Amino acid sequence: MRASLKLQQSLGFITRLRRQVPLPIWTVNLETGEIVTVARYFADFRYERDGRVVWEDAKGMKTETYLLKKKLVEALHGIEIEEV
């Protein structure tokens, strides 16, 4: 876990710090209407700061798979993932 996030939490600047939070990527089966999870994205960190939820990911190399999953998760869950 990033030491700076642990420090921020101990000082009360952020709360509810979690690591490796899974977010499902789903689709709808058009024949049955069933929602089907097809993949998972794991955000490196999730925490709350100033009353809002922050999703954070640390990436050294942005692969095509990462970029696709990031776009899908942001669209499906209505969130923005901050890259550090």
Distance bins in CASP14 RR format, pairs under 12 A and 6 or more apart:
PFRMAT RR
TARGET T0000
AUTHOR 0000-0000-0000
RMODE 2
METHOD distances of the structure
MODEL  1
1 7 0 0 0 0 0 1 0 0 0 0 0
1 8 0 0 0 0 0 1 0 0 0 0 0
1 9 0 0 0 0 1 0 0 0 0 0 0
1 10 0 0 0 0 0 1 0 0 0 0 0
1 17 1 0 0 1 0 0 0 0 0 0 0
1 18 0 0 0 0 1 0 0 0 0 0 0
1 19 1 0 1 0 0 0 0 0 0 0 0
1 20 0 0 0 0 1 0 0 0 0 0 0
1 44 0 0 0 0 1 0 0 0 0 0 0
1 45 1 0 0 1 0 0 0 0 0 0 0
1 46 0 0 0 0 0 1 0 0 0 0 0
1 47 0 0 0 0 0 1 0 0 0 0 0
1 56 0 0 0 0 0 1 0 0 0 0 0
1 58 0 0 0 0 0 1 0 0 0 0 0
2 8 0 0 0 0 1 0 0 0 0 0 0
2 9 0 0 0 0 0 1 0 0 0 0 0
2 14 0 0 0 0 0 1 0 0 0 0 0
2 17 0 0 0 0 1 0 0 0 0 0 0
2 19 0 0 0 0 1 0 0 0 0 0 0
2 44 0 0 0 0 1 0 0 0 0 0 0
2 45 1 0 0 1 0 0 0 0 0 0 0
2 47 0 0 0 0 0 1 0 0 0 0 0
2 56 0 0 0 0 1 0 0 0 0 0 0
2 57 0 0 0 0 0 1 0 0 0 0 0
2 58 1 0 0 1 0 0 0 0 0 0 0
2 84 0 0 0 0 1 0 0 0 0 0 0
3 9 0 0 0 0 0 1 0 0 0 0 0
3 10 0 0 0 0 0 1 0 0 0 0 0
3 17 0 0 0 0 0 1 0 0 0 0 0
4 10 0 0 0 0 0 1 0 0 0 0 0
4 11 0 0 0 0 0 1 0 0 0 0 0
4 13 0 0 0 0 0 1 0 0 0 0 0
4 14 0 0 0 0 0 1 0 0 0 0 0
4 17 0 0 0 0 0 1 0 0 0 0 0
4 45 0 0 0 0 0 1 0 0 0 0 0
4 47 0 0 0 0 0 1 0 0 0 0 0
4 56 0 0 0 0 0 1 0 0 0 0 0
4 58 0 0 0 0 0 1 0 0 0 0 0
4 84 0 0 0 0 1 0 0 0 0 0 0
5 11 0 0 0 0 0 1 0 0 0 0 0
5 12 0 0 0 0 0 1 0 0 0 0 0
5 13 0 0 0 0 1 0 0 0 0 0 0
5 14 1 0 0 1 0 0 0 0 0 0 0
5 15 0 0 0 0 0 1 0 0 0 0 0
5 16 0 0 0 0 0 1 0 0 0 0 0
5 17 1 0 1 0 0 0 0 0 0 0 0
5 18 0 0 0 0 0 1 0 0 0 0 0
5 19 0 0 0 0 1 0 0 0 0 0 0
5 44 0 0 0 0 1 0 0 0 0 0 0
5 45 1 0 0 1 0 0 0 0 0 0 0
5 46 0 0 0 0 0 1 0 0 0 0 0
5 47 1 0 0 1 0 0 0 0 0 0 0
5 48 0 0 0 0 0 1 0 0 0 0 0
5 49 0 0 0 0 0 1 0 0 0 0 0
5 54 0 0 0 0 1 0 0 0 0 0 0
5 56 0 0 0 0 1 0 0 0 0 0 0
5 58 0 0 0 0 0 1 0 0 0 0 0
5 82 0 0 0 0 0 1 0 0 0 0 0
5 84 0 0 0 0 1 0 0 0 0 0 0
6 12 0 0 0 0 0 1 0 0 0 0 0
6 13 0 0 0 0 0 1 0 0 0 0 0
6 14 0 0 0 0 1 0 0 0 0 0 0
6 17 1 0 0 1 0 0 0 0 0 0 0
6 19 0 0 0 0 0 1 0 0 0 0 0
6 45 0 0 0 0 0 1 0 0 0 0 0
6 47 0 0 0 0 0 1 0 0 0 0 0
7 13 0 0 0 0 1 0 0 0 0 0 0
7 14 0 0 0 0 1 0 0 0 0 0 0
7 17 0 0 0 0 0 1 0 0 0 0 0
8 14 1 0 1 0 0 0 0 0 0 0 0
8 15 0 0 0 0 1 0 0 0 0 0 0
8 16 0 0 0 0 0 1 0 0 0 0 0
8 17 0 0 0 0 1 0 0 0 0 0 0
8 45 0 0 0 0 0 1 0 0 0 0 0
8 47 0 0 0 0 1 0 0 0 0 0 0
8 48 0 0 0 0 0 1 0 0 0 0 0
8 49 0 0 0 0 1 0 0 0 0 0 0
8 50 0 0 0 0 0 1 0 0 0 0 0
8 54 0 0 0 0 0 1 0 0 0 0 0
8 56 0 0 0 0 0 1 0 0 0 0 0
9 15 1 0 0 1 0 0 0 0 0 0 0
9 16 0 0 0 0 1 0 0 0 0 0 0
9 17 1 0 1 0 0 0 0 0 0 0 0
9 18 0 0 0 0 0 1 0 0 0 0 0
9 19 0 0 0 0 0 1 0 0 0 0 0
9 45 0 0 0 0 0 1 0 0 0 0 0
9 47 1 0 0 1 0 0 0 0 0 0 0
9 48 0 0 0 0 1 0 0 0 0 0 0
9 49 0 0 0 0 1 0 0 0 0 0 0
10 17 0 0 0 0 1 0 0 0 0 0 0
11 17 0 0 0 0 0 1 0 0 0 0 0
11 49 0 0 0 0 0 1 0 0 0 0 0
12 47 0 0 0 0 0 1 0 0 0 0 0
12 48 0 0 0 0 0 1 0 0 0 0 0
12 49 0 0 0 0 1 0 0 0 0 0 0
12 50 0 0 0 0 0 1 0 0 0 0 0
13 47 0 0 0 0 1 0 0 0 0 0 0
13 48 0 0 0 0 0 1 0 0 0 0 0
13 49 1 0 0 1 0 0 0 0 0 0 0
13 50 0 0 0 0 1 0 0 0 0 0 0
13 51 0 0 0 0 0 1 0 0 0 0 0
13 54 0 0 0 0 0 1 0 0 0 0 0
14 45 0 0 0 0 1 0 0 0 0 0 0
14 46 0 0 0 0 0 1 0 0 0 0 0
14 47 1 0 1 0 0 0 0 0 0 0 0
14 48 1 0 0 1 0 0 0 0 0 0 0
14 49 1 0 1 0 0 0 0 0 0 0 0
14 50 0 0 0 0 1 0 0 0 0 0 0
14 51 0 0 0 0 1 0 0 0 0 0 0
14 52 0 0 0 0 0 1 0 0 0 0 0
14 53 0 0 0 0 0 1 0 0 0 0 0
14 54 1 0 0 1 0 0 0 0 0 0 0
14 56 0 0 0 0 0 1 0 0 0 0 0
15 46 0 0 0 0 0 1 0 0 0 0 0
15 47 1 0 0 1 0 0 0 0 0 0 0
15 48 1 0 1 0 0 0 0 0 0 0 0
15 49 1 0 0 1 0 0 0 0 0 0 0
15 50 0 0 0 0 0 1 0 0 0 0 0
15 51 0 0 0 0 1 0 0 0 0 0 0
15 52 0 0 0 0 0 1 0 0 0 0 0
15 53 0 0 0 0 0 1 0 0 0 0 0
15 54 0 0 0 0 0 1 0 0 0 0 0
16 45 0 0 0 0 0 1 0 0 0 0 0
16 46 1 0 0 1 0 0 0 0 0 0 0
16 47 1 0 1 0 0 0 0 0 0 0 0
16 48 1 0 1 0 0 0 0 0 0 0 0
16 49 0 0 0 0 1 0 0 0 0 0 0
16 51 0 0 0 0 0 1 0 0 0 0 0
16 52 0 0 0 0 0 1 0 0 0 0 0
16 53 0 0 0 0 1 0 0 0 0 0 0
16 54 0 0 0 0 0 1 0 0 0 0 0
17 43 0 0 0 0 0 1 0 0 0 0 0
17 44 0 0 0 0 0 1 0 0 0 0 0
17 45 1 0 0 1 0 0 0 0 0 0 0
17 46 1 0 0 1 0 0 0 0 0 0 0
17 47 1 0 1 0 0 0 0 0 0 0 0
17 48 0 0 0 0 1 0 0 0 0 0 0
17 49 0 0 0 0 1 0 0 0 0 0 0
17 53 0 0 0 0 0 1 0 0 0 0 0
17 54 0 0 0 0 1 0 0 0 0 0 0
17 56 0 0 0 0 0 1 0 0 0 0 0
18 42 0 0 0 0 0 1 0 0 0 0 0
18 43 0 0 0 0 1 0 0 0 0 0 0
18 44 0 0 0 0 1 0 0 0 0 0 0
18 45 1 0 0 1 0 0 0 0 0 0 0
18 46 1 0 1 0 0 0 0 0 0 0 0
18 47 1 0 0 1 0 0 0 0 0 0 0
18 48 0 0 0 0 1 0 0 0 0 0 0
18 53 0 0 0 0 0 1 0 0 0 0 0
18 54 0 0 0 0 0 1 0 0 0 0 0
18 55 0 0 0 0 0 1 0 0 0 0 0
18 56 0 0 0 0 0 1 0 0 0 0 0
19 42 0 0 0 0 1 0 0 0 0 0 0
19 43 0 0 0 0 1 0 0 0 0 0 0
19 44 1 0 0 1 0 0 0 0 0 0 0
19 45 1 0 1 0 0 0 0 0 0 0 0
19 46 0 0 0 0 1 0 0 0 0 0 0
19 47 0 0 0 0 1 0 0 0 0 0 0
19 55 0 0 0 0 0 1 0 0 0 0 0
19 56 0 0 0 0 0 1 0 0 0 0 0
19 57 0 0 0 0 0 1 0 0 0 0 0
19 58 0 0 0 0 0 1 0 0 0 0 0
20 40 0 0 0 0 0 1 0 0 0 0 0
20 41 0 0 0 0 0 1 0 0 0 0 0
20 42 1 0 1 0 0 0 0 0 0 0 0
20 43 1 0 0 1 0 0 0 0 0 0 0
20 44 1 0 0 1 0 0 0 0 0 0 0
20 45 0 0 0 0 1 0 0 0 0 0 0
20 46 0 0 0 0 1 0 0 0 0 0 0
20 56 0 0 0 0 0 1 0 0 0 0 0
20 57 0 0 0 0 0 1 0 0 0 0 0
20 58 0 0 0 0 0 1 0 0 0 0 0
21 40 0 0 0 0 0 1 0 0 0 0 0
21 41 0 0 0 0 1 0 0 0 0 0 0
21 42 1 0 0 1 0 0 0 0 0 0 0
21 43 1 0 1 0 0 0 0 0 0 0 0
21 44 0 0 0 0 1 0 0 0 0 0 0
21 45 1 0 0 1 0 0 0 0 0 0 0
21 46 1 0 1 0 0 0 0 0 0 0 0
21 47 0 0 0 0 1 0 0 0 0 0 0
21 53 0 0 0 0 0 1 0 0 0 0 0
21 54 0 0 0 0 0 1 0 0 0 0 0
21 55 1 0 0 1 0 0 0 0 0 0 0
21 56 0 0 0 0 1 0 0 0 0 0 0
21 57 0 0 0 0 0 1 0 0 0 0 0
21 73 0 0 0 0 0 1 0 0 0 0 0
21 77 0 0 0 0 0 1 0 0 0 0 0
21 79 0 0 0 0 0 1 0 0 0 0 0
21 81 0 0 0 0 0 1 0 0 0 0 0
22 37 0 0 0 0 0 1 0 0 0 0 0
22 39 0 0 0 0 0 1 0 0 0 0 0
22 40 1 0 1 0 0 0 0 0 0 0 0
22 41 1 0 0 1 0 0 0 0 0 0 0
22 42 1 0 1 0 0 0 0 0 0 0 0
22 43 0 0 0 0 1 0 0 0 0 0 0
22 44 0 0 0 0 0 1 0 0 0 0 0
22 46 0 0 0 0 0 1 0 0 0 0 0
22 55 0 0 0 0 0 1 0 0 0 0 0
22 69 0 0 0 0 0 1 0 0 0 0 0
22 73 0 0 0 0 0 1 0 0 0 0 0
22 77 0 0 0 0 0 1 0 0 0 0 0
23 37 0 0 0 0 0 1 0 0 0 0 0
23 39 0 0 0 0 1 0 0 0 0 0 0
23 40 1 0 0 1 0 0 0 0 0 0 0
23 41 1 0 1 0 0 0 0 0 0 0 0
23 42 1 0 0 1 0 0 0 0 0 0 0
23 43 1 0 0 1 0 0 0 0 0 0 0
23 44 0 0 0 0 0 1 0 0 0 0 0
23 46 0 0 0 0 1 0 0 0 0 0 0
23 53 0 0 0 0 0 1 0 0 0 0 0
23 55 0 0 0 0 1 0 0 0 0 0 0
23 57 0 0 0 0 0 1 0 0 0 0 0
23 69 0 0 0 0 1 0 0 0 0 0 0
23 70 0 0 0 0 0 1 0 0 0 0 0
23 72 0 0 0 0 1 0 0 0 0 0 0
23 73 1 0 1 0 0 0 0 0 0 0 0
23 74 0 0 0 0 1 0 0 0 0 0 0
23 75 0 0 0 0 0 1 0 0 0 0 0
23 76 0 0 0 0 1 0 0 0 0 0 0
23 77 1 0 1 0 0 0 0 0 0 0 0
23 78 0 0 0 0 0 1 0 0 0 0 0
23 79 0 0 0 0 1 0 0 0 0 0 0
23 81 0 0 0 0 1 0 0 0 0 0 0
24 35 0 0 0 0 1 0 0 0 0 0 0
24 36 0 0 0 0 1 0 0 0 0 0 0
24 37 1 0 1 0 0 0 0 0 0 0 0
24 38 0 0 0 0 1 0 0 0 0 0 0
24 39 1 0 0 1 0 0 0 0 0 0 0
24 40 1 0 1 0 0 0 0 0 0 0 0
24 41 0 0 0 0 1 0 0 0 0 0 0
24 42 0 0 0 0 0 1 0 0 0 0 0
24 43 0 0 0 0 0 1 0 0 0 0 0
24 69 0 0 0 0 0 1 0 0 0 0 0
24 72 0 0 0 0 0 1 0 0 0 0 0
24 73 0 0 0 0 1 0 0 0 0 0 0
24 76 0 0 0 0 1 0 0 0 0 0 0
24 77 0 0 0 0 1 0 0 0 0 0 0
25 35 0 0 0 0 0 1 0 0 0 0 0
25 36 0 0 0 0 0 1 0 0 0 0 0
25 37 1 0 0 1 0 0 0 0 0 0 0
25 38 1 0 1 0 0 0 0 0 0 0 0
25 39 1 0 1 0 0 0 0 0 0 0 0
25 40 1 0 0 1 0 0 0 0 0 0 0
25 41 1 0 0 1 0 0 0 0 0 0 0
25 42 0 0 0 0 0 1 0 0 0 0 0
25 65 0 0 0 0 0 1 0 0 0 0 0
25 68 0 0 0 0 1 0 0 0 0 0 0
25 69 1 0 0 1 0 0 0 0 0 0 0
25 70 0 0 0 0 0 1 0 0 0 0 0
25 71 0 0 0 0 0 1 0 0 0 0 0
25 72 1 0 1 0 0 0 0 0 0 0 0
25 73 1 0 0 1 0 0 0 0 0 0 0
25 74 0 0 0 0 0 1 0 0 0 0 0
25 75 0 0 0 0 1 0 0 0 0 0 0
25 76 1 0 0 1 0 0 0 0 0 0 0
25 77 0 0 0 0 1 0 0 0 0 0 0
26 33 0 0 0 0 0 1 0 0 0 0 0
26 34 0 0 0 0 1 0 0 0 0 0 0
26 35 1 0 1 0 0 0 0 0 0 0 0
26 36 1 0 0 1 0 0 0 0 0 0 0
26 37 1 0 1 0 0 0 0 0 0 0 0
26 38 1 0 0 1 0 0 0 0 0 0 0
26 39 0 0 0 0 1 0 0 0 0 0 0
26 40 0 0 0 0 1 0 0 0 0 0 0
26 41 0 0 0 0 0 1 0 0 0 0 0
26 72 0 0 0 0 1 0 0 0 0 0 0
26 73 0 0 0 0 0 1 0 0 0 0 0
26 75 0 0 0 0 0 1 0 0 0 0 0
26 76 1 0 0 1 0 0 0 0 0 0 0
26 77 0 0 0 0 0 1 0 0 0 0 0
27 33 0 0 0 0 0 1 0 0 0 0 0
27 34 0 0 0 0 1 0 0 0 0 0 0
27 35 1 0 0 1 0 0 0 0 0 0 0
27 36 1 0 1 0 0 0 0 0 0 0 0
27 37 0 0 0 0 1 0 0 0 0 0 0
27 38 1 0 1 0 0 0 0 0 0 0 0
27 39 0 0 0 0 1 0 0 0 0 0 0
27 72 0 0 0 0 1 0 0 0 0 0 0
27 76 0 0 0 0 1 0 0 0 0 0 0
28 34 1 0 0 1 0 0 0 0 0 0 0
28 35 1 0 1 0 0 0 0 0 0 0 0
28 36 1 0 0 1 0 0 0 0 0 0 0
28 37 0 0 0 0 0 1 0 0 0 0 0
28 38 0 0 0 0 0 1 0 0 0 0 0
28 76 0 0 0 0 0 1 0 0 0 0 0
29 35 1 0 0 1 0 0 0 0 0 0 0
29 36 1 0 1 0 0 0 0 0 0 0 0
29 37 0 0 0 0 0 1 0 0 0 0 0
29 38 0 0 0 0 0 1 0 0 0 0 0
30 36 0 0 0 0 0 1 0 0 0 0 0
35 76 0 0 0 0 0 1 0 0 0 0 0
37 72 0 0 0 0 0 1 0 0 0 0 0
37 76 0 0 0 0 0 1 0 0 0 0 0
38 68 0 0 0 0 0 1 0 0 0 0 0
38 69 0 0 0 0 0 1 0 0 0 0 0
38 72 0 0 0 0 1 0 0 0 0 0 0
38 76 0 0 0 0 0 1 0 0 0 0 0
39 65 0 0 0 0 1 0 0 0 0 0 0
39 66 0 0 0 0 0 1 0 0 0 0 0
39 68 0 0 0 0 1 0 0 0 0 0 0
39 69 1 0 0 1 0 0 0 0 0 0 0
39 70 0 0 0 0 0 1 0 0 0 0 0
39 72 1 0 0 1 0 0 0 0 0 0 0
39 73 0 0 0 0 1 0 0 0 0 0 0
39 76 0 0 0 0 0 1 0 0 0 0 0
40 69 0 0 0 0 1 0 0 0 0 0 0
40 72 0 0 0 0 0 1 0 0 0 0 0
40 73 0 0 0 0 1 0 0 0 0 0 0
40 76 0 0 0 0 0 1 0 0 0 0 0
41 55 0 0 0 0 1 0 0 0 0 0 0
41 57 0 0 0 0 1 0 0 0 0 0 0
41 65 0 0 0 0 1 0 0 0 0 0 0
41 66 0 0 0 0 1 0 0 0 0 0 0
41 67 0 0 0 0 0 1 0 0 0 0 0
41 68 0 0 0 0 1 0 0 0 0 0 0
41 69 1 0 1 0 0 0 0 0 0 0 0
41 70 1 0 0 1 0 0 0 0 0 0 0
41 71 0 0 0 0 0 1 0 0 0 0 0
41 72 1 0 0 1 0 0 0 0 0 0 0
41 73 1 0 1 0 0 0 0 0 0 0 0
41 74 0 0 0 0 1 0 0 0 0 0 0
41 75 0 0 0 0 0 1 0 0 0 0 0
41 76 0 0 0 0 1 0 0 0 0 0 0
41 77 0 0 0 0 1 0 0 0 0 0 0
41 79 0 0 0 0 0 1 0 0 0 0 0
41 81 0 0 0 0 1 0 0 0 0 0 0
42 55 0 0 0 0 0 1 0 0 0 0 0
42 56 0 0 0 0 0 1 0 0 0 0 0
42 57 0 0 0 0 1 0 0 0 0 0 0
42 58 0 0 0 0 0 1 0 0 0 0 0
42 59 0 0 0 0 0 1 0 0 0 0 0
42 66 0 0 0 0 0 1 0 0 0 0 0
42 69 0 0 0 0 1 0 0 0 0 0 0
42 70 0 0 0 0 0 1 0 0 0 0 0
42 73 0 0 0 0 1 0 0 0 0 0 0
42 81 0 0 0 0 0 1 0 0 0 0 0
43 53 0 0 0 0 0 1 0 0 0 0 0
43 54 0 0 0 0 1 0 0 0 0 0 0
43 55 1 0 1 0 0 0 0 0 0 0 0
43 56 1 0 0 1 0 0 0 0 0 0 0
43 57 1 0 1 0 0 0 0 0 0 0 0
43 58 0 0 0 0 0 1 0 0 0 0 0
43 59 0 0 0 0 0 1 0 0 0 0 0
43 66 0 0 0 0 0 1 0 0 0 0 0
43 69 0 0 0 0 0 1 0 0 0 0 0
43 70 0 0 0 0 1 0 0 0 0 0 0
43 73 1 0 0 1 0 0 0 0 0 0 0
43 74 0 0 0 0 0 1 0 0 0 0 0
43 77 0 0 0 0 1 0 0 0 0 0 0
43 79 0 0 0 0 1 0 0 0 0 0 0
43 80 0 0 0 0 0 1 0 0 0 0 0
43 81 1 0 0 1 0 0 0 0 0 0 0
43 82 0 0 0 0 1 0 0 0 0 0 0
43 83 0 0 0 0 0 1 0 0 0 0 0
43 84 0 0 0 0 0 1 0 0 0 0 0
44 54 0 0 0 0 0 1 0 0 0 0 0
44 55 0 0 0 0 1 0 0 0 0 0 0
44 56 1 0 1 0 0 0 0 0 0 0 0
44 57 1 0 1 0 0 0 0 0 0 0 0
44 58 1 0 1 0 0 0 0 0 0 0 0
44 59 0 0 0 0 1 0 0 0 0 0 0
44 60 0 0 0 0 0 1 0 0 0 0 0
44 66 0 0 0 0 0 1 0 0 0 0 0
44 70 0 0 0 0 0 1 0 0 0 0 0
44 81 0 0 0 0 1 0 0 0 0 0 0
44 82 0 0 0 0 1 0 0 0 0 0 0
44 83 0 0 0 0 1 0 0 0 0 0 0
44 84 0 0 0 0 1 0 0 0 0 0 0
45 53 0 0 0 0 0 1 0 0 0 0 0
45 54 1 0 0 1 0 0 0 0 0 0 0
45 55 1 0 0 1 0 0 0 0 0 0 0
45 56 1 0 1 0 0 0 0 0 0 0 0
45 57 1 0 0 1 0 0 0 0 0 0 0
45 58 0 0 0 0 1 0 0 0 0 0 0
45 81 0 0 0 0 0 1 0 0 0 0 0
45 82 0 0 0 0 1 0 0 0 0 0 0
45 83 0 0 0 0 0 1 0 0 0 0 0
45 84 0 0 0 0 1 0 0 0 0 0 0
46 52 0 0 0 0 0 1 0 0 0 0 0
46 53 1 0 0 1 0 0 0 0 0 0 0
46 54 1 0 0 1 0 0 0 0 0 0 0
46 55 1 0 1 0 0 0 0 0 0 0 0
46 56 1 0 0 1 0 0 0 0 0 0 0
46 57 0 0 0 0 0 1 0 0 0 0 0
46 73 0 0 0 0 0 1 0 0 0 0 0
46 77 0 0 0 0 0 1 0 0 0 0 0
46 79 0 0 0 0 1 0 0 0 0 0 0
46 81 0 0 0 0 1 0 0 0 0 0 0
46 82 0 0 0 0 0 1 0 0 0 0 0
47 53 1 0 0 1 0 0 0 0 0 0 0
47 54 1 0 1 0 0 0 0 0 0 0 0
47 55 0 0 0 0 1 0 0 0 0 0 0
47 56 1 0 0 1 0 0 0 0 0 0 0
47 82 0 0 0 0 0 1 0 0 0 0 0
48 54 1 0 0 1 0 0 0 0 0 0 0
48 55 0 0 0 0 0 1 0 0 0 0 0
48 56 0 0 0 0 0 1 0 0 0 0 0
49 55 0 0 0 0 0 1 0 0 0 0 0
49 56 0 0 0 0 0 1 0 0 0 0 0
49 82 0 0 0 0 0 1 0 0 0 0 0
52 79 0 0 0 0 0 1 0 0 0 0 0
52 80 0 0 0 0 0 1 0 0 0 0 0
52 82 0 0 0 0 0 1 0 0 0 0 0
53 77 0 0 0 0 0 1 0 0 0 0 0
53 78 0 0 0 0 0 1 0 0 0 0 0
53 79 1 0 0 1 0 0 0 0 0 0 0
53 80 0 0 0 0 0 1 0 0 0 0 0
53 81 0 0 0 0 0 1 0 0 0 0 0
53 82 0 0 0 0 0 1 0 0 0 0 0
54 79 0 0 0 0 1 0 0 0 0 0 0
54 80 0 0 0 0 1 0 0 0 0 0 0
54 81 0 0 0 0 1 0 0 0 0 0 0
54 82 1 0 0 1 0 0 0 0 0 0 0
54 83 0 0 0 0 0 1 0 0 0 0 0
54 84 0 0 0 0 0 1 0 0 0 0 0
55 70 0 0 0 0 1 0 0 0 0 0 0
55 73 0 0 0 0 1 0 0 0 0 0 0
55 74 0 0 0 0 1 0 0 0 0 0 0
55 77 0 0 0 0 1 0 0 0 0 0 0
55 78 0 0 0 0 0 1 0 0 0 0 0
55 79 1 0 1 0 0 0 0 0 0 0 0
55 80 1 0 0 1 0 0 0 0 0 0 0
55 81 1 0 1 0 0 0 0 0 0 0 0
55 82 1 0 0 1 0 0 0 0 0 0 0
55 83 0 0 0 0 0 1 0 0 0 0 0
55 84 0 0 0 0 0 1 0 0 0 0 0
56 70 0 0 0 0 0 1 0 0 0 0 0
56 79 0 0 0 0 0 1 0 0 0 0 0
56 80 0 0 0 0 0 1 0 0 0 0 0
56 81 1 0 0 1 0 0 0 0 0 0 0
56 82 1 0 1 0 0 0 0 0 0 0 0
56 83 1 0 0 1 0 0 0 0 0 0 0
56 84 1 0 1 0 0 0 0 0 0 0 0
57 66 0 0 0 0 1 0 0 0 0 0 0
57 67 0 0 0 0 0 1 0 0 0 0 0
57 69 0 0 0 0 0 1 0 0 0 0 0
57 70 1 0 0 1 0 0 0 0 0 0 0
57 73 0 0 0 0 1 0 0 0 0 0 0
57 74 0 0 0 0 0 1 0 0 0 0 0
57 79 0 0 0 0 0 1 0 0 0 0 0
57 80 0 0 0 0 0 1 0 0 0 0 0
57 81 1 0 1 0 0 0 0 0 0 0 0
57 82 1 0 0 1 0 0 0 0 0 0 0
57 83 1 0 1 0 0 0 0 0 0 0 0
57 84 1 0 0 1 0 0 0 0 0 0 0
58 66 0 0 0 0 0 1 0 0 0 0 0
58 81 0 0 0 0 0 1 0 0 0 0 0
58 82 0 0 0 0 1 0 0 0 0 0 0
58 83 1 0 0 1 0 0 0 0 0 0 0
58 84 1 0 1 0 0 0 0 0 0 0 0
59 65 0 0 0 0 0 1 0 0 0 0 0
59 66 1 0 0 1 0 0 0 0 0 0 0
59 67 0 0 0 0 1 0 0 0 0 0 0
59 69 0 0 0 0 0 1 0 0 0 0 0
59 70 0 0 0 0 1 0 0 0 0 0 0
59 81 0 0 0 0 1 0 0 0 0 0 0
59 82 0 0 0 0 0 1 0 0 0 0 0
59 83 1 0 1 0 0 0 0 0 0 0 0
59 84 0 0 0 0 1 0 0 0 0 0 0
60 66 0 0 0 0 1 0 0 0 0 0 0
60 83 0 0 0 0 1 0 0 0 0 0 0
60 84 0 0 0 0 1 0 0 0 0 0 0
61 67 0 0 0 0 0 1 0 0 0 0 0
61 83 0 0 0 0 0 1 0 0 0 0 0
62 68 0 0 0 0 0 1 0 0 0 0 0
62 69 0 0 0 0 0 1 0 0 0 0 0
62 70 0 0 0 0 1 0 0 0 0 0 0
62 71 0 0 0 0 0 1 0 0 0 0 0
62 81 0 0 0 0 0 1 0 0 0 0 0
62 83 0 0 0 0 1 0 0 0 0 0 0
63 69 0 0 0 0 1 0 0 0 0 0 0
63 70 0 0 0 0 0 1 0 0 0 0 0
64 70 0 0 0 0 0 1 0 0 0 0 0
64 71 0 0 0 0 0 1 0 0 0 0 0
65 71 0 0 0 0 0 1 0 0 0 0 0
65 72 0 0 0 0 0 1 0 0 0 0 0
66 72 0 0 0 0 0 1 0 0 0 0 0
66 73 0 0 0 0 0 1 0 0 0 0 0
66 81 0 0 0 0 0 1 0 0 0 0 0
66 83 0 0 0 0 1 0 0 0 0 0 0
67 73 0 0 0 0 0 1 0 0 0 0 0
67 74 0 0 0 0 0 1 0 0 0 0 0
67 81 0 0 0 0 0 1 0 0 0 0 0
67 83 0 0 0 0 0 1 0 0 0 0 0
68 74 0 0 0 0 0 1 0 0 0 0 0
68 75 0 0 0 0 0 1 0 0 0 0 0
69 75 0 0 0 0 0 1 0 0 0 0 0
69 76 0 0 0 0 0 1 0 0 0 0 0
69 77 0 0 0 0 0 1 0 0 0 0 0
69 81 0 0 0 0 1 0 0 0 0 0 0
70 76 0 0 0 0 0 1 0 0 0 0 0
70 77 0 0 0 0 0 1 0 0 0 0 0
70 79 0 0 0 0 0 1 0 0 0 0 0
70 80 0 0 0 0 1 0 0 0 0 0 0
70 81 1 0 1 0 0 0 0 0 0 0 0
70 82 0 0 0 0 0 1 0 0 0 0 0
70 83 0 0 0 0 1 0 0 0 0 0 0
71 77 0 0 0 0 0 1 0 0 0 0 0
71 78 0 0 0 0 0 1 0 0 0 0 0
71 79 0 0 0 0 0 1 0 0 0 0 0
71 80 0 0 0 0 0 1 0 0 0 0 0
71 81 0 0 0 0 1 0 0 0 0 0 0
72 78 0 0 0 0 0 1 0 0 0 0 0
72 79 0 0 0 0 0 1 0 0 0 0 0
72 81 0 0 0 0 0 1 0 0 0 0 0
73 79 1 0 0 1 0 0 0 0 0 0 0
73 80 0 0 0 0 1 0 0 0 0 0 0
73 81 1 0 0 1 0 0 0 0 0 0 0
74 80 1 0 0 1 0 0 0 0 0 0 0
74 81 1 0 0 1 0 0 0 0 0 0 0
74 82 0 0 0 0 0 1 0 0 0 0 0
74 83 0 0 0 0 0 1 0 0 0 0 0
75 81 0 0 0 0 0 1 0 0 0 0 0
END
